[in-house]
Amino acid sequence: MRRDFFAGLLVGVRVVWPILSALLVAIAALGVVVGILEGWSVQESVYFAFVSGLTIGYGDFAPKTLLARILAVLIGVCGVLLTALVAAVAVKAFAAIREHE
């Protein structure tokens, strides 16, 4: 059952890979722009983007300018979409296994 799930998950990820990769690139790019506006290094910017996008939000980096805050909201939206897409693919893979039982 586990092997079938991961096979279905892999098939689903291959189907939505263009969207997943676009969301990952958008999160990283927006993070770099926020970092430039805030004076952060590239590593700090990408770290901030993925911590914010995955809704973890440690709070060690926080944008101060209005434009950076607006971009941080866009990072959050992209992160929610990314998480929802991965969850949808996983549910679809699990449902396909349950249909074959």
N, C-alpha and C positions, 0 to 999 in steps of 0.2 A: 504494500500500500504506500509506503514512504517513497519507494522508487518511482511509482506511478505519479505521485504528487509532484516530485521534483521534475519529472519528465514533462508533465503538464505545465508546471511553472516555467520551465525553460522555453517551451513552445510559446506561452503567453508573453514572456518577456521579449522573445524575438519578434513577435508581432508589434508590440508597442515600443520597441527600442528607439525608433526615431523620436517619439514624443518624450520618452524618458531621457534620452541624451540631450534633447533641446531644453528640457527643464533643468537638468544638471548644469548645462552650459549657462543658462540664464541666471541661475542662482549664483554661480561663481563669478560671472561677469558683473552682475549687479553688486555683488560683494566687493569686487575690486573698485568699482566706481564709488561706492560708499567709503571704502578705505582711502581713496584718493582725496575725497572731500574732507575726511576726518584726519588725514595725515598718518594713517596706519600703514604698516608694511603689507606686502602681498599675502604673506602667510597669515597675519592677523585678520586681514580682510576676508580671505576665503574661510578661515575658521569661524569668524563672525557670521558669515553668510550661511554656512551649513548648520551651525548651532541654532541660529535664528530660524532658518528654513525648516528644520526638523522639529521646531517648537520646543527645543530643550531650553534655550535661553538662560545661560548661566549668569549673565549680567556683568561679566568682566569687561566687555566692550559694549558701549552704547553710543549710538549716533547723537550728536548734539545739534547739528544744523537741520533746518526744516526739510531741505531737499533730501538729505541722507535719511531722515526718518521716513519720508514718503517712499524712498527706494527700499527701505527695510520692510515696509508693509508689503511691497511687491515681492520681496524675497519670501516673506511669510506665505503669501498666496501661492507662489510657485512651489514652496515646500509642502503645503497642504495638498496641492494637486499631485505632486510626486508621490506622497504617501498614499493618497487615495488610489492612484493608478496601480501602485504595487499591491495594495490590499485587494483591489478588484481582480487583478490577475491571479492572486493567490486563492481567492474565493472561487473563481472560475475553475482553477485547477482542482480544487477540492471537490467542487460540485461534479466535475467530470468523472472523478473517481467514484463518487457515490452513485452515479448513474450506471456505472459498469458493474456494480456489485449485485 
